Amino acid sequence: MQILGILAFIFALLFSVMIHEFGHYLTAQRYGMKVSEFFLGFGTRIWSTQRGETEFGLKAIPAGGYCKIEGMVPTDTMPEGEEDRAFYRASSGRKLIVLGAGSFLHFVLGYILIFILFVGVGVNQLLPTISQVSPQSGAAAAGLQAGDEVLSINGVKVTDWYNDVKVIRNSGGKTLSLEIMRGAQILSIVATPTLEKVDGKPRWILGIINKIGLKRTNPITAFKSSALVTRDFISASVKSLGQLPSKIPSLWGQSVGGEKRDANGLVGVVGVARASGQAVGSGKLSPAERLATFILIIASLNIFVGIFNLLPLLPLDGGHMAVAIADEIRAFFARLRGRPRPAAIDVTILTPVTMVVFVLLAALTLLLLFADIVNPVVLNL
């Protein structure tokens, strides 16, 4: 089962790469730019087909993909008569849309996966089904039993136990009328909460512990809930990127020094693939919970990659977007001075900076790869 999870992760990763590049392809085509190649993978070409002016295909190394837009820099040679279709000739606004389309579709894919999770699989939450009844409690005195499902409290239908339980907590000790289902029977039971200390604070309780399980959400509620979870993932991704430099020393210690790997620390693609395998192969989780965990891993990965790719560093898309924004700032000040628009910045002059960033990212990737192999993160699944 772990192998199945790893293979599923590889497929999901390649699909995410394809979606990312498809965002660049669609927007570049929309603005009349010339797209000559659209490939998954790198290295030796193993299959391709020509569709219009674009060659689509697969390459031998499944480590990403690319969409080749002609004329990225002024020194690129364009076919005669198609000079205006060069990327560098486009307006800054169009450049930003094309460059940002990949990350945007990562966010869309992440949102869709979370929506599917809410509607089709369900998320772990407190269920209205009782798993335990505390002795000498109001619930025990009323005759409530493990396995009873609470249908309503004081005539109000139970729909979300996390919120509905507040009726008990805010009861002030007044008797509650409960409608429950026990087996095939629907019973009416009267129970009186008692005041107990929970986490050091007084709280009115019945003395029941509810089951936790997957529960699906209706599409309307899921539409909003998915947006909130996506927002939280985006916020967490931004926070993680901000903390990335401070976590590298501990990653080095965990890789070379044999320290215990931090499950909340940095992890590479191999580590995420292993985590996916653990989730899918876990004997502690039900099949639905395995699927839910896998979907969350892929959704969070897409959102993180979308944020990471927007960092204003070349050769990332965010670096090219920063150059396009700098072009507009220069043009703005030129207009204020009554001067013509300056020529677009040639990113090739920033090659030394690009190479430094590339080397740093490559070094971090290799360190993560080494750590994921010699000292992998082990999830408690």
Secondary structure, DSSP 8 states (H G I E B T S, - for coil): -HHHHHHHHHHHHHHHHHHHHHHHHHHHHHTT--EEEEEEEEEEEEEEEEETTEEEEEEEEEEEEEEEES-SSTTS---TT-GGGSGGGS-HHHHHHHHHHHHHHHHHHHHHHHHHIIIII-EEEEEEEEEEE-TTSHHHHHT--TT-EEEEETTEE-S-HHHHTHHHHTSTT--EEEEEEETTEEEEEEE--EEEEETTEEEEE-SEEEEEEEE---HHHHHHHHHHHHHHHHHHHHHHHHHHHHHHHHHHHHHHS-----TTS---HHHHHHHHHHHHH-SSS-HHHHHHHHHHHHHHHHHHHHHHTTSS-TTSHHHHHHHHHHHHHHHHHHHHTT--------GGGGHHHHHHHHHHHHHHHHHHHHHHHHS------
